[in-house]
Amino acid sequence: MSRTFWKVLGVLSLLAGISLLMQSPGVFATRSPDKQLEFIIGTAALVGLCGLFAIACWFPQSHKFTLRVIGLFGVVACLFSIYDIFRDRHLNWVAMFSRLALIVGLWLPGSLYLVKKGNMTDL
């Protein structure tokens, strides 16, 4: 991938973190008092992750590590989504199967590939 692609990806990651920070006060106000600390910790983790990706994208020697971290994040998100599909009792079988097929057929293999290879040039 070209150097320009990495610079754009870094800028987009930085903008995503800024967007999360800008939207967080409105969402924080809707949280119950017992969930506010969870929200603060989760928001800080996501903004930190966006910042880490933005910084890592601007240094070429860290690209293999960055893609592996993104892949690991994708694997965790896929596993949580699969858990959520079976936990949600309001889904009908068609919706459940279509979501599961999309996760297992597209997102999980791509994430596992990134974790294993650390690059996207062999695709």
C-alpha positions as CSV (number, residue, x, y, z in Angstrom):
1,M,0.0,0.0,0.0
2,S,1.2,3.5,-0.8
3,R,2.5,6.0,1.7
4,T,-0.4,8.3,0.9
5,F,-2.9,5.6,1.9
6,W,-1.3,5.3,5.3
7,K,-1.4,9.1,5.8
8,V,-5.1,9.2,4.9
9,L,-5.8,6.3,7.2
10,G,-4.0,8.1,10.0
11,V,-6.0,11.3,9.4
12,L,-9.3,9.3,9.3
13,S,-8.4,7.6,12.6
14,L,-7.6,10.9,14.2
15,L,-10.9,12.3,12.9
16,A,-12.8,9.3,14.3
17,G,-11.3,9.9,17.7
18,I,-12.2,13.6,17.6
19,S,-15.8,12.7,16.5
20,L,-16.1,10.3,19.4
21,L,-15.0,13.0,21.8
22,M,-17.5,15.5,20.3
23,Q,-20.4,13.1,20.6
24,S,-19.6,11.8,24.1
25,P,-21.1,14.6,26.2
26,G,-24.6,14.1,24.7
27,V,-24.4,10.3,25.1
28,F,-23.0,10.6,28.7
29,A,-26.0,12.6,29.8
30,T,-28.3,9.7,28.8
31,R,-26.4,7.1,30.8
32,S,-27.7,6.1,34.2
33,P,-25.3,6.9,37.2
34,D,-24.2,3.3,37.5
35,K,-23.1,3.1,33.8
36,Q,-21.3,6.5,33.6
37,L,-17.9,5.2,34.7
38,E,-18.2,2.3,32.2
39,F,-18.9,4.9,29.5
40,I,-15.9,7.1,30.4
41,I,-13.6,4.1,30.4
42,G,-15.0,2.7,27.1
43,T,-14.8,6.1,25.4
44,A,-11.2,6.7,26.7
45,A,-10.2,3.3,25.3
46,L,-11.8,3.9,21.9
47,V,-10.3,7.4,21.6
48,G,-6.9,6.0,22.7
49,L,-7.2,3.2,20.1
50,C,-8.0,5.7,17.4
51,G,-5.1,7.9,18.5
52,L,-2.7,4.9,18.6
53,F,-3.8,3.9,15.1
54,A,-3.3,7.4,13.8
55,I,0.2,7.7,15.2
56,A,1.1,4.2,14.0
57,C,-0.1,4.8,10.5
58,W,2.4,7.7,10.1
59,F,5.4,5.5,10.9
60,P,6.1,2.9,8.2
61,Q,8.1,0.5,10.5
62,S,4.9,-0.1,12.6
63,H,2.5,-1.1,9.8
64,K,2.8,-4.8,10.3
65,F,2.1,-4.4,14.0
66,T,-0.7,-1.9,13.4
67,L,-2.5,-4.3,11.0
68,R,-2.2,-7.1,13.5
69,V,-3.7,-5.0,16.3
70,I,-6.6,-4.0,13.9
71,G,-7.1,-7.7,13.1
72,L,-7.1,-8.6,16.8
73,F,-9.7,-5.9,17.5
74,G,-11.7,-7.3,14.6
75,V,-11.6,-10.9,16.0
76,V,-12.7,-9.7,19.4
77,A,-15.6,-7.7,17.8
78,C,-16.6,-10.7,15.7
79,L,-16.7,-13.0,18.8
80,F,-18.7,-10.4,20.7
81,S,-21.1,-10.1,17.8
82,I,-21.6,-13.9,17.6
83,Y,-22.3,-13.9,21.3
84,D,-24.7,-11.1,20.9
85,I,-26.6,-12.9,18.1
86,F,-27.4,-15.8,20.3
87,R,-28.2,-13.7,23.3
88,D,-30.7,-11.5,21.5
89,R,-34.0,-13.4,21.7
90,H,-35.9,-10.9,19.5
91,L,-34.1,-11.9,16.3
92,N,-35.9,-14.3,13.9
93,W,-34.0,-17.2,12.4
94,V,-33.4,-15.4,9.0
95,A,-31.9,-12.3,10.6
96,M,-29.8,-14.5,12.9
97,F,-28.5,-16.6,10.1
98,S,-27.7,-13.7,7.8
99,R,-25.8,-11.8,10.5
100,L,-23.9,-15.0,11.5
101,A,-23.1,-15.8,7.9
102,L,-21.7,-12.2,7.3
103,I,-19.6,-12.4,10.4
104,V,-18.2,-15.9,9.9
105,G,-18.0,-15.6,6.1
106,L,-16.4,-12.2,5.8
107,W,-15.3,-10.3,8.9
108,L,-13.8,-13.2,10.9
109,P,-11.6,-14.6,8.1
110,G,-10.4,-11.2,7.2
111,S,-9.5,-10.3,10.8
112,L,-7.8,-13.7,11.3
113,Y,-5.8,-13.1,8.1
114,L,-4.6,-9.7,9.4
115,V,-3.6,-11.2,12.7
116,K,-1.6,-14.0,11.0
117,K,0.0,-12.1,8.2
118,G,0.1,-8.5,9.3
119,N,-0.2,-7.2,5.7
120,M,-2.7,-6.9,2.9
121,T,-0.4,-7.2,-0.1
122,D,-1.1,-10.9,-0.6
123,L,-4.8,-10.6,-1.0
